[in-house]
């Protein structure tokens, strides 16, 4: 049975949430202002670099013309050895040496300036993303604040019934997954920001081609090809992580099996998957929540627990589904974890617990330092059209 919710406690939690959102909103404003100022500064620096690069390229081309002209004079003097004095040839040689040194210095300067420009423009792309994300966060916080400030009484009434809590959980999870689909579609259709580095490399290739510096051009083209491949692979990886297609097409178990295979391919961790009971398709909200929690737990074991072995067990029962994720990693202190979970500071585990509890399920963690971690999950299944 579910414990009766205390409206005063809920009010305290919501008021605390409002305060945190207000503080975060002001911090986001400061981030936006600072990032915009840095964006303007770097934009000015890039404009100056472009002007300096253009001037340097003209100097390089002028020195190359003078050097070719001097080489022709030197060749002429060598053919007319008897008529050309030793002093004349010596002067031509000295000028040629000076021009060669000046030309090498100018080319090196052009290379350094191009490198600086690339770094600055990459910084512009990152800052532009930061500003966009911060502005979106501010807008979302405004919406959340308006909702919390104006609808507290309505929230109390909704939380009175277990059925309403379940429906609310389904709605939240569905909105989360719809948002993931939208982000994946936007990244897939128009990753313009991610192509900034490729555009810059293409401009450098054009410059090198015009200057007939074929050896350097070949190197830049190889780097350009590698950059395109990396960008394409990263986009595909992001899209896959946001919404595995196998989860929609085949269901929970094939998606978990695919997750296990990919984790084993990307690391040296031994993962054992055990399925108990008769496999069946579940409600979409249950499949999504359970998959995300297993995915998060496996990633935590791999990245943070330094585990070498992970056991994943799933049990299908008529009225519920159980799951256990256990590793042999470094573990952690449960007292410290409980304090973090109570305050909502451990966002990964907190999100996992929230997903399960929104479906009226049970989520528990057992761990100790040096003895690994065990996560247990139970989600009740709706029966008879409930």
Secondary structure, DSSP 8 states (H G I E B T S, - for coil): ------HHHHHHHHHHHHHHHHHHHHHHHHHHHHHHHHHHHHHHHHHHHHHHHHHHHHHHHHHHHHHHHHHHHHHHHHHTTTTS-HHHHHHHHHHHHHHHHHHHHHHHHHHHHHHHHHHHHHHHHHHHHHHHHHHHHHHHHHHHHHHHHH-HHHHHHHTT-HHHHHHHHHHHHHHHHHHHHHHHHHHHH--TGGGHHHHHHHHHHHHHHHTT-HHHHHHHHHHHHHHHHHHHHHHHHHHHHH--HHHHHT-HHHHHHHHHHHHHHHSS-EEEEEEES------HHHHHHHHHHHHHHHHHHHHTS--SEEEEEEEE-SSEEEEEEEE-S----HHHHHHHHHHT--HHHHHHHHHHHTTT-EEEEEE-TTS-EEEEEEEE---TT-
